[in-house]
Amino acid sequence: METVIVAFENGTMAQRFGELLENTGTAKCLLCRSGDQVRRLMSKQTVYCVVCGPHLSDGPAEWLAEDLPPACSLLLVGPQHMLDACASRDVYTLATPIRREETVSTVKLLLQFGHRMERFTAARRSGSDQAVVDRAKRLLIDRLGMTEDQAHRELQKRSMDTGARLSHTARQVIRELEK
C-alpha cells in the first residue's frame, strides 16, 4: 500500500483525514503537524503525496513544495480564500468542504502521477549495476530456459515483491543460481 504524509496543524483534522485514506484502502498515512516533521519523514522513505492544511505549526505549508522530491505532489486542503493566497503553481489544492470521493480520487491521481514522474526523474543504473542485471538475466536464460523478456520480468517481479533495487535482486539471483 502507498504511503501518504498527512500534515495539519490541527491534530484532529490530520487524524480524520488519515482515517479516511486508510479506511478506503487508498494509502497508509503518516501523521504530523509541522513542515519539519514532513521533511524528516520524507528523508526516510519514498512518498509520492503530502496532504496538508494551508498552514502548519512552523509556517505556510506551501514552503514545503520547494523541499519535496520532483515525484512528490503537495495537496493543500482548506478554505478557498486561504488556497487563493497560495502563490506556488507547483501545489495542488482542494477547497473545503470536500466530498470523500473527491478526496480519495484526488489522492489516488496524485499517487499515480508520482509513479509516472519517478520514471523521468529516477537516476539511471550505473554501468556496473547494469552489468549485474544483464548477468542475472543471462543466468536465468541459460539455467532456467527463460526468454530475455521473461528473465527481465522475473527480476522486476522479485524486486517489487521484496522492495529491493533491481541490481540488488540481480545479485541475489546470481548467488542463488551459481550455488
DRENTI-484023 format. One record per atom (N, C-alpha, C): atom name; x, z, y; residue number from 1. Coordinates in steps of 0.02 Angstrom, whole numbers, plus 50000, padded with zeros to 5 digits. Each point is the difference from the previous one (the first is absolute). Layout:
<sites>
gugu, x, z, y, lumvex
CA, X, Z, Y, NUM $
...
</sites>
This chain:
<sites>
gugu, x, z, y, lumvex
N, 50042, 50000, 49941, 1 $
CA, 49958, 50000, 50059, 1 $
C, 50044, 50000, 50062, 1 $
N, 49979, 49965, 50050, 2 $
CA, 50036, 49996, 50064, 2 $
C, 50003, 50068, 50034, 2 $
N, 50048, 50008, 50043, 3 $
CA, 50006, 50061, 50040, 3 $
C, 49989, 49982, 50073, 3 $
N, 49958, 50039, 50033, 4 $
CA, 49986, 49991, 50072, 4 $
C, 50014, 50066, 50034, 4 $
N, 50031, 49997, 50058, 5 $
CA, 50010, 50061, 50040, 5 $
C, 49941, 50005, 50048, 5 $
N, 49968, 50058, 50001, 6 $
CA, 49944, 50014, 50044, 6 $
C, 50022, 50055, 50048, 6 $
N, 50002, 49984, 50065, 7 $
CA, 50025, 50048, 50050, 7 $
C, 49950, 50007, 50057, 7 $
N, 49972, 50059, 50005, 8 $
CA, 49956, 50017, 50055, 8 $
C, 50020, 50068, 50027, 8 $
N, 49996, 50008, 50065, 9 $
CA, 50015, 50064, 50032, 9 $
C, 49952, 50053, 49972, 9 $
N, 49939, 49980, 49988, 10 $
CA, 49949, 50044, 49971, 10 $
C, 50006, 49998, 49924, 10 $
N, 50021, 50055, 49970, 11 $
CA, 50011, 50003, 49928, 11 $
C, 49937, 49985, 49959, 11 $
N, 49942, 50021, 50026, 12 $
CA, 49937, 49987, 49964, 12 $
C, 49986, 49925, 49997, 12 $
N, 50014, 49965, 50055, 13 $
CA, 49990, 49928, 50002, 13 $
C, 50046, 49965, 49950, 13 $
N, 50063, 50022, 49998, 14 $
CA, 50047, 49970, 49953, 14 $
C, 49977, 50011, 49928, 14 $
N, 49976, 50060, 49986, 15 $
CA, 49977, 50015, 49933, 15 $
C, 49939, 49958, 49981, 15 $
N, 49953, 49993, 50045, 16 $
CA, 49940, 49960, 49986, 16 $
C, 50018, 49927, 49989, 16 $
N, 50044, 49974, 50041, 17 $
CA, 50021, 49930, 49993, 17 $
C, 50037, 49991, 49934, 17 $
N, 50045, 50046, 49983, 18 $
CA, 50036, 49996, 49937, 18 $
C, 49954, 50003, 49940, 18 $
N, 49951, 50045, 50003, 19 $
CA, 49952, 50004, 49945, 19 $
C, 49961, 49936, 49991, 19 $
N, 49981, 49968, 50055, 20 $
CA, 49964, 49936, 49996, 20 $
C, 50042, 49949, 49963, 20 $
N, 50063, 49993, 50019, 21 $
CA, 50043, 49949, 49968, 21 $
C, 50015, 50017, 49927, 21 $
N, 50009, 50064, 49986, 22 $
CA, 50015, 50019, 49930, 22 $
C, 49938, 49996, 49956, 22 $
N, 49942, 50022, 50025, 23 $
CA, 49939, 50000, 49960, 23 $
C, 49975, 49929, 49985, 23 $
N, 50018, 49952, 50042, 24 $
CA, 49980, 49931, 49987, 24 $
C, 50052, 49962, 49959, 24 $
N, 50055, 50035, 49983, 25 $
CA, 50053, 49968, 49961, 25 $
C, 50042, 49952, 50040, 25 $
N, 49996, 50004, 50065, 26 $
CA, 50037, 49955, 50044, 26 $
C, 50075, 50016, 50001, 26 $
N, 50016, 50064, 50008, 27 $
CA, 50070, 50020, 50006, 27 $
C, 50008, 50075, 49990, 27 $
N, 50060, 50019, 49981, 28 $
CA, 50020, 50070, 50001, 28 $
C, 50022, 50014, 50071, 28 $
N, 49980, 50057, 50027, 29 $
CA, 50014, 50014, 50071, 29 $
C, 50048, 50058, 50009, 29 $
N, 50045, 49991, 50047, 30 $
CA, 50045, 50053, 50022, 30 $
C, 49976, 50019, 50070, 30 $
N, 49983, 50063, 50010, 31 $
CA, 49971, 50022, 50063, 31 $
C, 50053, 50033, 50044, 31 $
N, 49996, 49986, 50065, 32 $
CA, 50044, 50033, 50048, 32 $
C, 49968, 50000, 50069, 32 $
N, 50032, 50035, 50047, 33 $
CA, 49972, 50009, 50067, 33 $
C, 50044, 49975, 50056, 33 $
N, 50061, 49980, 49984, 34 $
CA, 50046, 49978, 50054, 34 $
C, 50035, 49935, 49981, 34 $
N, 50024, 49967, 50052, 35 $
CA, 50039, 49939, 49990, 35 $
C, 50064, 50014, 49962, 35 $
N, 50030, 50058, 50015, 36 $
CA, 50062, 50018, 49966, 36 $
C, 49989, 50008, 49924, 36 $
N, 49944, 50030, 49981, 37 $
CA, 49984, 50006, 49928, 37 $
C, 49990, 49932, 49969, 37 $
N, 49968, 49953, 50036, 38 $
CA, 49990, 49932, 49975, 38 $
C, 50068, 49968, 49988, 38 $
N, 50045, 50005, 50048, 39 $
CA, 50067, 49969, 49993, 39 $
C, 50038, 50028, 49940, 39 $
N, 49995, 50066, 49990, 40 $
CA, 50034, 50031, 49942, 40 $
C, 49972, 49974, 49934, 40 $
N, 49933, 49995, 49996, 41 $
CA, 49970, 49975, 49939, 41 $
C, 50018, 49926, 49988, 41 $
N, 50003, 49962, 50053, 42 $
CA, 50017, 49928, 49994, 42 $
C, 50071, 49991, 49974, 42 $
N, 50045, 50046, 50017, 43 $
CA, 50069, 49993, 49978, 43 $
C, 50008, 50016, 49926, 43 $
N, 49950, 50032, 49970, 44 $
CA, 50005, 50020, 49930, 44 $
C, 49966, 49953, 49951, 44 $
N, 49957, 49956, 50025, 45 $
CA, 49963, 49956, 49954, 45 $
C, 49974, 49938, 50036, 45 $
N, 49979, 49952, 49960, 46 $
CA, 49972, 49939, 50027, 46 $
C, 49926, 50010, 50014, 46 $
N, 49981, 49988, 50062, 47 $
CA, 49930, 50006, 50021, 47 $
C, 49984, 49938, 50040, 47 $
N, 49942, 49970, 49987, 48 $
CA, 49981, 49939, 50034, 48 $
C, 49948, 50011, 50056, 48 $
N, 49974, 50060, 50005, 49 $
CA, 49948, 50013, 50050, 49 $
C, 50003, 50073, 50023, 49 $
N, 49998, 50010, 50066, 50 $
CA, 49994, 50066, 50030, 50 $
C, 49935, 49999, 50040, 50 $
N, 49956, 50047, 49985, 51 $
CA, 49936, 50006, 50035, 51 $
C, 50004, 50063, 50042, 51 $
N, 49985, 49994, 50065, 52 $
CA, 50004, 50060, 50041, 52 $
C, 49954, 49995, 50061, 52 $
N, 49990, 50058, 50030, 53 $
CA, 49963, 50003, 50062, 53 $
C, 50045, 49976, 50057, 53 $
N, 49971, 49987, 50059, 54 $
CA, 50039, 49973, 50055, 54 $
C, 50055, 50047, 50026, 54 $
N, 49991, 50065, 49988, 55 $
CA, 50048, 50048, 50023, 55 $
C, 50017, 50049, 49944, 55 $
N, 50065, 50013, 49991, 56 $
CA, 50023, 50048, 49951, 56 $
C, 50028, 50061, 50036, 56 $
N, 50017, 50052, 49964, 57 $
CA, 50022, 50062, 50032, 57 $
C, 50063, 49992, 50041, 57 $
N, 50040, 49948, 49987, 58 $
CA, 50062, 49990, 50038, 58 $
C, 50000, 49938, 50044, 58 $
N, 49942, 49971, 50013, 59 $
CA, 49997, 49943, 50046, 59 $
C, 49952, 49946, 49977, 59 $
N, 49997, 49945, 50038, 60 $
CA, 49955, 49945, 49983, 60 $
C, 50020, 49968, 49933, 60 $
N, 49950, 49986, 49960, 61 $
CA, 50013, 49972, 49934, 61 $
C, 50029, 49930, 50004, 61 $
N, 49985, 49963, 50052, 62 $
CA, 50026, 49931, 50003, 62 $
C, 50076, 49998, 50004, 62 $
N, 50032, 50056, 50018, 63 $
CA, 50073, 50003, 50000, 63 $
C, 50028, 49990, 49930, 63 $
N, 49959, 50016, 49950, 64 $
CA, 50022, 49992, 49930, 64 $
C, 50012, 49927, 49982, 64 $
N, 49964, 49955, 50033, 65 $
CA, 50004, 49929, 49981, 65 $
C, 50071, 49975, 50002, 65 $
N, 50041, 50024, 50046, 66 $
CA, 50069, 49977, 50006, 66 $
C, 50043, 50024, 49942, 66 $
N, 49981, 50057, 49970, 67 $
CA, 50041, 50030, 49947, 67 $
C, 49980, 49980, 49930, 67 $
N, 49945, 49964, 49992, 68 $
CA, 49977, 49981, 49933, 68 $
C, 50037, 49938, 49976, 68 $
N, 50011, 49995, 49935, 69 $
CA, 50031, 49939, 49973, 69 $
C, 49954, 49940, 50012, 69 $
N, 50027, 49940, 49999, 70 $
CA, 49959, 49941, 50015, 70 $
C, 49940, 49991, 49954, 70 $
N, 50004, 50023, 49938, 71 $
CA, 49945, 49991, 49952, 71 $
C, 49947, 50055, 50005, 71 $
N, 50008, 50047, 50046, 72 $
CA, 49953, 50055, 50007, 72 $
C, 49957, 49991, 50063, 72 $
N, 49935, 50008, 49992, 73 $
CA, 49953, 49993, 50056, 73 $
C, 49978, 50068, 50025, 73 $
N, 49987, 50003, 50065, 74 $
CA, 49974, 50061, 50031, 74 $
C, 49928, 49987, 50019, 74 $
N, 49954, 50042, 49974, 75 $
CA, 49929, 49994, 50015, 75 $
C, 49979, 50061, 50040, 75 $
N, 49981, 49989, 50062, 76 $
CA, 49975, 50055, 50043, 76 $
C, 49924, 50004, 49993, 76 $
N, 49975, 50060, 49991, 77 $
CA, 49929, 50013, 49993, 77 $
C, 49979, 50049, 50054, 77 $
N, 49952, 49981, 50041, 78 $
CA, 49979, 50045, 50053, 78 $
C, 49948, 49968, 50045, 78 $
N, 49980, 50035, 50053, 79 $
CA, 49952, 49973, 50047, 79 $
C, 50026, 49937, 50034, 79 $
N, 49956, 49952, 50013, 80 $
CA, 50020, 49936, 50028, 80 $
C, 50040, 50007, 50065, 80 $
N, 49979, 50045, 50044, 81 $
CA, 50036, 50007, 50064, 81 $
C, 50072, 50022, 49990, 81 $
N, 50014, 50039, 49947, 82 $
CA, 50069, 50020, 49986, 82 $
C, 50040, 49943, 49968, 82 $
N, 49967, 49961, 49959, 83 $
CA, 50033, 49943, 49968, 83 $
C, 50016, 49946, 50052, 83 $
N, 49957, 49992, 50050, 84 $
CA, 50012, 49950, 50053, 84 $
C, 50064, 50016, 50039, 84 $
N, 50020, 50063, 50001, 85 $
CA, 50060, 50020, 50037, 85 $
C, 50064, 49983, 49961, 85 $
N, 49993, 49981, 49937, 86 $
CA, 50058, 49982, 49959, 86 $
C, 50028, 49933, 50024, 86 $
N, 50063, 50001, 50020, 87 $
CA, 50030, 49939, 50028, 87 $
C, 50034, 49957, 49947, 87 $
N, 50014, 50027, 49942, 88 $
CA, 50037, 49963, 49949, 88 $
C, 49956, 49950, 49964, 88 $
N, 50026, 49940, 49992, 89 $
CA, 49963, 49949, 49963, 89 $
C, 50014, 50004, 49926, 89 $
N, 50046, 50043, 49980, 90 $
CA, 50018, 50009, 49930, 90 $
C, 49959, 50054, 49965, 90 $
N, 49948, 50024, 50033, 91 $
CA, 49959, 50054, 49974, 91 $
C, 49930, 49975, 49986, 91 $
N, 49973, 50018, 49943, 92 $
CA, 49931, 49983, 49982, 92 $
C, 49956, 50059, 50021, 92 $
N, 49937, 49986, 50017, 93 $
CA, 49956, 50053, 50022, 93 $
C, 49932, 49996, 49967, 93 $
N, 49969, 50059, 49991, 94 $
CA, 49931, 50006, 49977, 94 $
C, 49967, 50051, 50046, 94 $
N, 49948, 49978, 50035, 95 $
CA, 49964, 50044, 50046, 95 $
C, 49950, 50043, 49962, 95 $
N, 49997, 50064, 50018, 96 $
CA, 49951, 50045, 49971, 96 $
C, 49935, 49994, 50039, 96 $
N, 49944, 50011, 49969, 97 $
CA, 49991, 50019, 49929, 97 $
C, 50010, 49939, 49955, 97 $
N, 50026, 50013, 49941, 98 $
CA, 50013, 49946, 49952, 98 $
C, 49963, 50013, 49935, 98 $
N, 49986, 49945, 49965, 99 $
CA, 49967, 50005, 49935, 99 $
C, 50053, 50006, 49946, 99 $
N, 49983, 50034, 49946, 100 $
CA, 50045, 50008, 49943, 100 $
C, 50027, 49933, 49975, 100 $
N, 49955, 49952, 49990, 101 $
CA, 50018, 49935, 49973, 101 $
C, 50050, 49965, 50046, 101 $
N, 49988, 50005, 50065, 102 $
CA, 50044, 49969, 50049, 102 $
C, 50070, 50031, 49997, 102 $
N, 50002, 50065, 49994, 103 $
CA, 50064, 50035, 49996, 103 $
C, 50038, 49980, 49938, 103 $
N, 49967, 50003, 49943, 104 $
CA, 50033, 49984, 49936, 104 $
C, 50023, 49928, 49999, 104 $
N, 49959, 49953, 50022, 105 $
CA, 50020, 49930, 49998, 105 $
C, 50057, 49986, 50048, 105 $
N, 50002, 50033, 50058, 106 $
CA, 50055, 49990, 50047, 106 $
C, 50065, 50026, 49971, 106 $
N, 49999, 50059, 49970, 107 $
CA, 50061, 50028, 49971, 107 $
C, 50024, 49956, 49942, 107 $
N, 49954, 49977, 49958, 108 $
CA, 50019, 49956, 49944, 108 $
C, 50033, 49936, 50026, 108 $
N, 49971, 49972, 50053, 109 $
CA, 50028, 49939, 50029, 109 $
C, 50070, 50012, 50027, 109 $
N, 50011, 50056, 50034, 110 $
CA, 50066, 50016, 50026, 110 $
C, 50051, 50012, 49945, 110 $
N, 49978, 50028, 49944, 111 $
CA, 50045, 50010, 49943, 111 $
C, 50020, 49932, 49970, 111 $
N, 49953, 49955, 49994, 112 $
CA, 50015, 49933, 49975, 112 $
C, 50048, 49964, 50048, 112 $
N, 49987, 50007, 50064, 113 $
CA, 50043, 49970, 50051, 113 $
C, 50071, 50027, 49993, 113 $
N, 50007, 50065, 49989, 114 $
CA, 50066, 50030, 49992, 114 $
C, 50038, 49972, 49941, 114 $
N, 49966, 49990, 49944, 115 $
CA, 50032, 49971, 49941, 115 $
C, 50024, 49929, 50015, 115 $
N, 49960, 49962, 50035, 116 $
CA, 50020, 49931, 50016, 116 $
C, 50058, 50000, 50050, 116 $
N, 49998, 50043, 50048, 117 $
CA, 50054, 50004, 50050, 117 $
C, 50066, 50021, 49967, 117 $
N, 49996, 50043, 49950, 118 $
CA, 50060, 50024, 49967, 118 $
C, 50039, 49943, 49969, 118 $
N, 49965, 49950, 49975, 119 $
CA, 50034, 49942, 49971, 119 $
C, 50044, 49965, 50051, 119 $
N, 49977, 49999, 50063, 120 $
CA, 50038, 49965, 50052, 120 $
C, 50054, 50043, 50030, 120 $
N, 49993, 50065, 49997, 121 $
CA, 50047, 50045, 50032, 121 $
C, 50049, 50033, 49952, 121 $
N, 49985, 49997, 49935, 122 $
CA, 50043, 50033, 49951, 122 $
C, 50067, 49964, 49996, 122 $
N, 50051, 50039, 49991, 123 $
CA, 50067, 49972, 49993, 123 $
C, 50004, 49961, 49934, 123 $
N, 50036, 49946, 50002, 124 $
CA, 50010, 49961, 49939, 124 $
C, 50050, 50037, 49955, 124 $
N, 49996, 49985, 49936, 125 $
CA, 50047, 50031, 49953, 125 $
C, 50071, 49977, 50014, 125 $
N, 50047, 50045, 49992, 126 $
CA, 50070, 49982, 50007, 126 $
C, 50020, 49954, 49942, 126 $
N, 50056, 49968, 50008, 127 $
CA, 50024, 49955, 49947, 127 $
C, 50011, 50036, 49934, 127 $
N, 50027, 50061, 50003, 128 $
CA, 50013, 50036, 49938, 128 $
C, 49934, 50022, 49968, 128 $
N, 49951, 50020, 50040, 129 $
CA, 49934, 50019, 49972, 129 $
C, 49966, 49939, 49969, 129 $
N, 50006, 49943, 50033, 130 $
CA, 49969, 49939, 49973, 130 $
C, 50033, 49981, 49934, 130 $
N, 50066, 50010, 49995, 131 $
CA, 50036, 49985, 49938, 131 $
C, 49976, 50045, 49943, 131 $
N, 49987, 50064, 50015, 132 $
CA, 49974, 50046, 49949, 132 $
C, 49931, 49978, 49977, 132 $
N, 49957, 49981, 50047, 133 $
CA, 49932, 49977, 49982, 133 $
C, 50005, 49937, 49957, 133 $
N, 50043, 49954, 50019, 134 $
CA, 50008, 49938, 49960, 134 $
C, 50027, 50015, 49930, 134 $
N, 50046, 50047, 49995, 135 $
CA, 50027, 50018, 49934, 135 $
C, 49946, 50031, 49956, 135 $
N, 49959, 50044, 50029, 136 $
CA, 49945, 50030, 49961, 136 $
C, 49951, 49947, 49977, 136 $
N, 49985, 49952, 50043, 137 $
CA, 49955, 49946, 49981, 137 $
C, 50030, 49960, 49941, 137 $
N, 50064, 49984, 50005, 138 $
CA, 50032, 49962, 49946, 138 $
C, 49996, 50039, 49934, 138 $
N, 50011, 50066, 50002, 139 $
CA, 49995, 50040, 49939, 139 $
C, 49929, 50000, 49972, 139 $
N, 49950, 50005, 50043, 140 $
CA, 49930, 49997, 49977, 140 $
C, 49985, 49932, 49969, 140 $
N, 50027, 49948, 50028, 141 $
CA, 49989, 49932, 49974, 141 $
C, 50035, 49993, 49932, 141 $
N, 50064, 50020, 49997, 142 $
CA, 50039, 49991, 49938, 142 $
C, 49977, 50046, 49944, 142 $
N, 49987, 50063, 50015, 143 $
CA, 49985, 50049, 49947, 143 $
C, 49926, 50004, 49982, 143 $
N, 49957, 49987, 50049, 144 $
CA, 49928, 50007, 49985, 144 $
C, 49962, 49934, 50002, 144 $
N, 50036, 49945, 50013, 145 $
CA, 49969, 49934, 49998, 145 $
C, 49951, 49986, 50057, 145 $
N, 50009, 50034, 50056, 146 $
CA, 49955, 49989, 50057, 146 $
C, 50022, 49938, 50039, 146 $
N, 49953, 49972, 50038, 147 $
CA, 50018, 49949, 50049, 147 $
C, 50028, 50036, 50061, 147 $
N, 50030, 49962, 50046, 148 $
CA, 50027, 50032, 50060, 148 $
C, 49945, 50033, 50041, 148 $
N, 49943, 49966, 50004, 149 $
CA, 49943, 50027, 50037, 149 $
C, 49975, 50065, 49968, 149 $
N, 49995, 50001, 49934, 150 $
CA, 49978, 50060, 49964, 150 $
C, 50050, 50057, 50010, 150 $
N, 50064, 49984, 49998, 151 $
CA, 50051, 50052, 50009, 151 $
C, 49996, 50030, 50070, 151 $
N, 49991, 49957, 50049, 152 $
CA, 49995, 50025, 50069, 152 $
C, 49937, 50044, 50008, 152 $
N, 49945, 49978, 49973, 153 $
CA, 49938, 50040, 50004, 153 $
C, 50008, 50067, 49964, 153 $
N, 50035, 50000, 49943, 154 $
CA, 50012, 50062, 49964, 154 $
C, 50041, 50049, 50042, 154 $
N, 50052, 49975, 50033, 155 $
CA, 50039, 50043, 50044, 155 $
C, 49958, 50026, 50058, 155 $
N, 49961, 49957, 50030, 156 $
CA, 49957, 50021, 50055, 156 $
C, 49950, 50053, 49978, 156 $
N, 49969, 49989, 49942, 157 $
CA, 49950, 50047, 49975, 157 $
C, 50031, 50068, 49988, 157 $
N, 50057, 50001, 49966, 158 $
CA, 50034, 50064, 49986, 158 $
C, 50020, 50034, 50066, 158 $
N, 50023, 49961, 50047, 159 $
CA, 50020, 50026, 50065, 159 $
C, 49941, 50032, 50036, 159 $
N, 49943, 49966, 50000, 160 $
CA, 49940, 50027, 50033, 160 $
C, 49973, 50061, 49963, 160 $
N, 50003, 49999, 49934, 161 $
CA, 49974, 50056, 49961, 161 $
C, 50040, 50064, 50013, 161 $
N, 50066, 49992, 50010, 162 $
CA, 50042, 50059, 50010, 162 $
C, 50011, 50016, 50074, 162 $
N, 49985, 49952, 50044, 163 $
CA, 50012, 50010, 50071, 163 $
C, 50073, 49992, 50019, 163 $
N, 50039, 49970, 49955, 164 $
CA, 50071, 49990, 50013, 164 $
C, 50013, 49930, 50028, 164 $
N, 50057, 49993, 50033, 165 $
CA, 50020, 49935, 50025, 165 $
C, 50012, 49953, 49941, 165 $
N, 49991, 49935, 50011, 166 $
CA, 50008, 49951, 49948, 166 $
C, 50071, 50002, 49971, 166 $
N, 50050, 50008, 50042, 167 $
CA, 50069, 50001, 49975, 167 $
C, 50013, 50062, 49956, 167 $
N, 49969, 50056, 50017, 168 $
CA, 50007, 50061, 49959, 168 $
C, 49967, 49989, 49931, 168 $
N, 49941, 49970, 50001, 169 $
CA, 49964, 49984, 49938, 169 $
C, 50041, 49951, 49958, 169 $
N, 50031, 49951, 50032, 170 $
CA, 50041, 49952, 49964, 170 $
C, 50059, 50034, 49965, 170 $
N, 50032, 50047, 50034, 171 $
CA, 50055, 50037, 49969, 171 $
C, 49976, 50039, 49939, 171 $
N, 49941, 50029, 50005, 172 $
CA, 49972, 50037, 49944, 172 $
C, 49986, 49954, 49940, 172 $
N, 49973, 49941, 50014, 173 $
CA, 49986, 49951, 49947, 173 $
C, 50065, 49978, 49967, 173 $
N, 50052, 49990, 50040, 174 $
CA, 50065, 49980, 49972, 174 $
C, 50026, 50054, 49953, 174 $
N, 49996, 50063, 50021, 175 $
CA, 50023, 50055, 49957, 175 $
C, 49960, 50002, 49935, 175 $
N, 49934, 49990, 50005, 176 $
CA, 49958, 50002, 49939, 176 $
C, 50017, 49943, 49952, 176 $
N, 50009, 49940, 50027, 177 $
CA, 50010, 49942, 49956, 177 $
C, 50071, 49992, 49976, 177 $
N, 50048, 50033, 50032, 178 $
CA, 50069, 49994, 49978, 178 $
C, 50020, 50055, 49951, 178 $
N, 49954, 50045, 49982, 179 $
CA, 50015, 50053, 49951, 179 $
C, 50003, 49970, 49931, 179 $
</sites>
